[in-house]
Structure formats: C-alpha cells, structure tokens
Amino acid sequence: MSQAISSPGSGAGSGPLTGRSIVVTRPTEQAASLCRAIREAGGEVVLFPVIAIGPAPDDGALRAIAQRLDDFDLAFFVSPNAVHHALDSLLPRRPWPAHLRVATVGKGSERELAHYGFTDVIAPQTGFDSEAVIALPEFAAGAVAGRRVVIFRGDGGRDLLADTLRQRGAEVEFVTCYRRSRPESDPAPLLARATQKRLDALLLTSSEGVDNLAAMVGAAGMEVLKAVPVFAPHLRIASRARDAGFHAVIETGAGDEGMLRALMSHFG
C-alpha cells in the first residue's frame, strides 16, 4: 500500500501558508501544479490521492473512433485525463480532422489541449462545470441541432451535457478512454497527523473523491478527519463533503487559483 507523501513549502517561513499542512487529494497525474502553488506560498503539501487514473481496460472504442473522427462536428474532452488518454491513442493513428472543433471545461484541460497543439478551444471562461458548458453559444440549440458530438471521458460520470445536447437536437456518442478507481493507500499516516492536529486543510476536488476518502479511512477515520477544514471548488462537492460529516466546508473558486485564493484568505 502507498502512503501519504509530505513535502514542505519552498518558501518556508515567508509565505502566507507558512506553517500550514494541506492535504491534496487529486489524482497524482493532476496534482503537480496545485502542490507547487501551495509550496510556493510556504505551505507543506500532504499528497493523498483519493482517485487513481489508468488507461481504459480495452482500447477498442478508441481504435474504432479513430476511423470515424471525420464523421463528427465537435469533440468534447471532460478532463485533462480525457485529453491525455484520448489524444495519445488517436494522434499516432491519424491526423486530427481540420473541421473537427474541440471543446472542454476547466483551465487544466485547456492547458493539456494546448500541449497537443489545440489553441482554438471552446470552453467557458467563468463557471467550470457542465452547466457552464451548455450555457455557451456554441452549445445552444441552433448551433448543435443536427450536429454529431463525441465526448471523451472516463468510465461513468455525469450525463447532463449529453442529455442536454440530445434534447437540443444533436447526436452524441461517448468514448471511454480512461478508468478511475479507488487507490489502495494506507490512511494510517494521514490519520496520525490529524490526531496530532498536524493537518490544517483538506482539499477535495470531486464528489467521487469525497466518497472514496470516506471509504478509504472508514467510519473511525472520518471521526478523526471531520474536524479538519475542507476546501471544495464547487457547491456540489461542498454539499457532498457536508453530507459525509465534515464540520467546516469552505466553497472556493474554480481551479488551482480559486482554491489557493481561498486558502490564503482563510489562513491569512
């Protein structure tokens, strides 16, 4: 079993988060930028991923969609993981069709798409969820009726975007390009720190992550953790954290920037 990894801030003694130990629960593949920002603000990062990311068990769907990309008008990537796993499979097989527009949600996904050369990306600039996407003019009924849309995602997830697009007259297909699972990590070091009052904040960035954390630490562990302030970048995640039993839940702005601002405001 893996354990939580702790690393002090590079600006120890000089930043607004100096002396604060902050748990980052993002998947390892998506945690680097947030961990770096916390360390630069003087904080200590305790990395305890509550979601593990891996390739889809069968890449048959990706291989099949590579042959049909020209049939679609819009490709939507739900996350940085979707970008990475889909494009690493598709681009070695064929060039991206010039007419196929690309859309996503979240600054992390936009940055990941930029790494693959996509710059003309449809994405909301405020609000970083499905509701913000379907409010974009490019997703209005007049824009998508009769269009074919492919959504690259992990195994499962919300269907609001697809359901709304279908109601507006679009044809939608899902392609599963990665899988999420609950890590088999040892929570004992994390709980020991909480018992010793050596955790100042817990960052939870998905509703699934809240559920996984509760399962990983168990009921006794939740009794230990529930006094640690939770920072969550969406109302839906914050509500799930309260339902899980956390006493203090702070809803933050979206992305790394929103969470970092909330942390510095809370501890400043």
N, C-alpha and C positions, 0 to 999 in steps of 0.2 A: 504494500500500500504506500502511495505517496503521501507526503505530509505538507503542511503549510510552509511556505518559504517566506522568511522575513528579511528585509533589506532596508537599512537606514537611508534617510534622505541625504543627497549630495551636499545640500546646504545646511547641514545640521547646525543649529544654534543661530540661524539667521533668517529663516523663512517663516511665513505666517502659520505653517503647520508644524513647526518645530516642537518636538516632544509628543507628537500625536501618532498613534499607531492605527493604521487604517487598513481594513480588510478589503481587498479587491477580489470579487468572486467571478469575474468574467472568465470565459474560456481562455486558456493560455495564449492561443493564437491572436486574440483580440485585446490582450491586457497591456501590451507594451507601452502604448502612448499614454494611457491613464497612469500607469505606475511611474513612468518617467516624470509626468507633470507633478505628481504628489511628491516625489523625491526632490524635484527642483524647488518645491515650496517648503522643503525642510522636513517633510513627514517620513515616517517609517511605513513601508508597504508590507503587509502580510498577504501574500498571494495564496488564495484558497479557491481554486476554480470549482464551481458547482455544476458546470456543464462541460462535457468532453465532446470534441468535434472530430469526426473522422469521415472518410470517403463513404459514399453510398455502398452498401454491400454488393450491389450489382450495377455496373455502369451501362447496362443495356439501354436504358432510357436516354442517357446522354449520347451514346453512339447513334441511336436511332434519330434523335432530334437534329444531330449534325447534318443528316441527309435532307432535312426538311426546313432548315432555317429560312430559306428563301420564301417559304410559304407564309411567314409571319410579318406583321407590320410593326409590332412593338415587343421588346423583350424586357421583362421586369426582373430585377435581382433583389431578393428580400433582405440581404445582409452581405457584409464583407465575405463571409464564408461561402455564400452562394456565388459571388463573383469569382472567388479564387478557385473553387472546385469545378464550377461550370466552365470557365474560360480555359483553365489548364487542360481540360479534356477536349474542348471544342476547337480551340485555335490551332493546335498542332494538326488537326484533321482537315481544316478548311479555313479560308479567309472569312471574316465577318461580312455579311451582305451589306453593301453600301446603303441600301434603302432602309435597313432594319434599325429603327430608333431604339435607344437604350434608356431605361428609367430605373430609378431606385429610390431609397429613402435613407436618410442619415448621412452625416458627413464622412463617417468611416467608410461607408460603401462607395461614396463619391471618390474618395481618395484611392480606394482599391481599384476602381474602374480606371482612374487616371493612370495608374501603374501599367495598365494594359493598353493605354493609348486612347481611351474614350474621354473626350472632353465636352462634347455636346450632349450632356446627360440631362434628362428630365427628372427633376427632383424638387420637393418642397424646400423652401428656404426657412420657413417657420413651421413648427409642428413636425414631429418626426415619427409619424405612425401612419397606419392605413387611412385613417380619416383625413389626414393632411394630403395624402396622395390623391384620393378620389375627389378632393376639392380643387385640384389643379385643372386649368382649362384644357390641357391635353387629354384629360380623362373624362371630360364632360360627354354627355350622351351624343351630341352632334359630332364630336371628334372620334368616338370609338365605335359607333354603330357600324356594323358590317366589317369591322377590323378583326384581325386574328392576333391574339396576345399569348405569349408564352411566359410563364412565371417560373423562374428558377428558385428553388427553396430547399430547406431541409425536410426531414421526414415529419410531416404534420405541420401545425401552425394555424394561424387564423385564416379564415376563408372570406373575410369581409371584402377584400379587394376583388377577388374573383367573382364573388356573388354579385357585387355592385356592377362590375363590368358586364356581366352577363345580362343583368337587368337593363343595362343601357344598350344592349344590342351587340355586344362583342362576343366572339368565340374565344374561349380561354382554355389553355392546357397547362397542367403542372408538369414540371420535371424535377424529380428528387435528385439532387446532386451531392448531398452530404447527409450524414446522420448525427443526431445528438443523443447523448446518453448521460447517465449519472456516473460521475467518477467514483472509483473505489478508493477514496482517500481516507486516511486516518484522521479523524477530527480531534483526537486527544490533545495535540499541541495547541490547537486553536482554543479549545475549551479551557485548557490550563491557563492560557493567557487571560481569557475572560474572567476566570475565577480569581485571578490575581489582580484584576482591574487594570490590565495592561492592553486593553483594546478600547479605542476611543470612537471608532466609527466602523460601520459595516455597509459597503456599497453593494446594492442588489439591483441588477440591471435588466432582469426579465422576470415575468411571473413564474415561468418554469423554474428559474433559478431559486426563487423563494421556496417552491415546493421541494426541490431537490435538497436544498440546505436543511430543511426541516427533517427530511427523511435520512439524510446523512448523519445528523447529530442526534436524532431520536428525541423523545419527549424530555428525557433528563437533560440532554444538551440544550434544548430550547429554553429550559428553565434558567440555564446559566447565561445564554446569549440574549435573552429577551430584554435585558436592561441596556444593551449596547445600542446607541442611536443608529438608526438605519437611514440611509440616503438613497432615494429611488427617483429615477428620471422620468417617471410617468405616473399619472393618477392611478392607472390600472395596477401597476406594480406596487405602489404605495398601499393601495387597498388590500392587495394580497398579503403584504407584509403585516399589516394590522390584523388581518384575519388569522395569520399564523401565530400571533401572540406578542409581537414586538411592541414595547411600550411607547417609544418615541420614534416616529417615522416622519422624515422631512422630505417633501417632494421637491425635486430640483429642476433646473432647466435641462434641456436635452444635451446628450453627448458629453464628452470629456469636459468641455468648457463649462457646461451647466453644473455638473457635479463639483468641479473644482471651485467654482464661484460660491456654491452653497457651503462647501466645507470651510472655505476661508472666512465666509461671513459668520458661520456658526461658531468657529473657534477663534475668530479674530477678536 
